[in-house]
Amino acid sequence: MSPADSSLLDSAFLAALVRSPSFWQPSGALAGVAAAAVVLLVGAGLTLRMLPRRRAKRSLLADDAGSVTAVDMVLVTPIFVLFMFMVFQFAILAKNHLFTHYAAYQAARSARVQFCPLLPLGVADLINKMPCKDSLAAGRADTAARVALIPAAPYRNVRCSSGCAYPAGVLQAVFNTTGQFSLTTAMTRQARYMFDKQNVKVTVKRAPMATYARLVRSPHVPVTATVEARFLLLDYAGWVFADGQRSDGNYYTVSRAEVSLL
């Protein structure tokens, strides 16, 4: 795979991203959190404007009116800190949403290579064995999506529920190419998390345009890939965004993306 094919700025990926309905229709949780963040920001601004103006140092020492400012700071600081955690979490969710779309794009690309045309393209296809194989499409797409999601996985060690058998050769190739051997432990934990069966769900199928492709004898099979991924949330503000809670106490949210390659 060339660097241009693996880049997030690949033109085909951006085109699939723009056409994807799930990219332009985020979940209600994200929209609600965005609205809550705006409300908190406006409220923090109004609270700061209501604080008393700074007085001269001598007059402040002459009386005990300065204690009011200290009380205001104590009351505002927890709200401000919580707001900042929510902003950080919202930024992480936006990043994870983009990675989910990229994983769906990679799954669609992988499945498109494996799916066979619904009708032979010519006499040679009837005689010779076609290089495609439908039975491999789902497995290849699942692996491609999970590999694409590794950078978005948590760095900390999370208990594995099932599976977690990641392709060690892929990680070794990354280490050999980048020379980042110091990140071996962190990336191994990320790979184990994304190859946990309960954390990622990938489905691929022929797109509705496949019927048209069959009629015109096109060698390209339109494919639709759907990816659902669980991402862990921050410990302090993650419960605001949570779609569920794991048995180990960690909160998670589910990001879903659908990409069609015609």
Secondary structure, DSSP 8 states (H G I E B T S, - for coil): --HHHH-TT-HHHHHHHHH-HHHHS--HHHHHHHHHHHHHHHHHHHHHHHS-----HHHHHHSSTHHHHHHHHHHHHHHHHHHHHHHHHHHHHHHHHHHHHHHHHHHHHHHHHH---SS-SSHHHHHS--S--GGGHHHHHHHHHHHHHGGGS-SS-----SB----HHHHHHHHHHH--GGGHHHHHHHHHHHTBTTTEEEEEEE-TTHHHHHHTT-SS--EEEEEEEEEE--TTTGGGT-SEE-TTS-EEEEEEEEEEE-
